[in-house]
Amino acid sequence: MPTLQAFVQYASECADIPDTRRLRHWAKVALRVDTQVTIRIVDEPEGRELNHTYRGKDYATNVLTFVLTEEPCLMGDIVICAPVVEKEAREQHKDLHAHYAHLVVHGILHLHGYDHETEPQAELMEGIETAIITKLGYPTPYLIT
């Protein structure tokens, strides 16, 4: 079983953010190889700044993933924007922690090289995400009610 070394940083004023234990658990379930990751929970200004700086998009997005290196183990950062996650969960009628779990898994899969830029890539990544999220006991993340 792959090992996980996870650091969690809270830089958000939002209320119902999952605790470190849950974030680490969700990340560990998605691992394919030994991984060192920092998961940073941020508010909109930081999320917007990072998305603008690294993707050229002038808005805060739900999750950003930064791969730092693949040797001697996979290392990277996952940044989750709490206000965006809360808004999406509310609009999509999803349990907030289920949505956080999905975004942690999504970020871990990006670290592992998965992407969703083309339809075949998206289908593969969504299938893996769905298998992991349902294994965690949450509903399929791509069903929006």
N, C-alpha and C positions, 0 to 999 in steps of 0.2 A: 504494500500500500504506500502511495506517495506521501511524503512528509510535507507539512505546512508550517511555515513560520509567518505568522500574521501579526501586523501591528495595526491598531485602530486609532484614528485621530478624529476627535469630535470638534468641528468648527462651525456648528450650527446652533441656532437658538430654537429650532423646532422641538416640539414636545415628543411625541411617541417614536423616537428613534430606537431601533433594536440595540440591545446591549452587545458588548464585545463577544461574549460567549456565542450568541446566535450568529453574529456575522462570521465568526471563525468557523462555526459548524457548517454553515451554508457554503463557504468557500472550500472547505475540506472535501465535502461530498462531490464537488465538481472537478477536483484535481485529476490530472492525467500523469503528471510528473512532479518531482520535488519542486516546491514553489516557495518563494519568499515574497510577500506582498504587503503593501501598506494600503489599508482601506481608509479613505478620508471622507467624512461626511461634512458637506459644506452648505452654506446658504447661497442665495442667488448671485450676489455680486462676485464671489469667487468663482462660482460655476460659470458665470457668463464670461469673466475674464479669461479663464482657462480655455473655454470653447472658442473664444475669439482669437486668442494667441496661437493655439495649436491646430484649429480647424478652420479658422476664418469665418466662423459663424457668430453673429452678434446676439446670442441669446444663451440662457442657461439650459443645458440638456440634462437628462436624468442621470446618465452615467458616462464617464470618460475612462478609457483605459490607456495606460502608458507602459509599454514593454521597455524595460531598462537593459536586460541582458538575458541570454538563454544559457550561459555557462558560468559557473559550474552547476547552477540550477536556474530555473526560470525565476526572474525577478522583475517586479513591476509595481505600479501604483494603480489603484482604482479609486476614482473620485465620484461620489454619489451626491447629487444635489437634493437635499431633503425637501425643500419647498416644491420642487418639480415632482418628486416622487409622491408627495402628499396630494398634489393637485391631480396627477394622473390616476392615482388609486381612487380618489373621490369621483372623478369624471367617468372612470371605467367600472365603477362599482366593484372594486377589488379590495380584499383585505390588505391593509397597509403593510403588514409584515410579510405577507405572501408576495407583494410587489417588491419589497426590499430584497427578499430571498431571490426572486427572479433576477433582479439587477446585479446582485453579487455573483450569481451563477453566470450571467451574461458577461460580466467583466472578466471573470476567471477564464471563460472560454475564449474571449478576445486575447487574453494573455497567452493562451495556448495556441494562438494562430488562427482560430476560427473567425469568420467574417460573414457579413450578410449584404455585400455589395452587389452580388448577382443573385438571380432567383435560385439556382442550384445551391449556392453557398448558404443563402437564407434558409432554404428548406432543410439542409443538413444541420445547421446551427439550431434552428427552432426545434427540430426533432430531438436533438441531444438535450437542449434546455428543458423541453417538456418531460422527457424521461427523468431527468434529475429532479425537477420541481415536484412531479407527482410522487417520486420516491420519498421526497421530504414530507409528503402528506398534504401538499397544496394542490389546488385545481390547476388545470392546464393554463399556462400564462397567456396564451394567445386567444382565449375566449373572452371577448369583451361584451359585457351585457349592458 
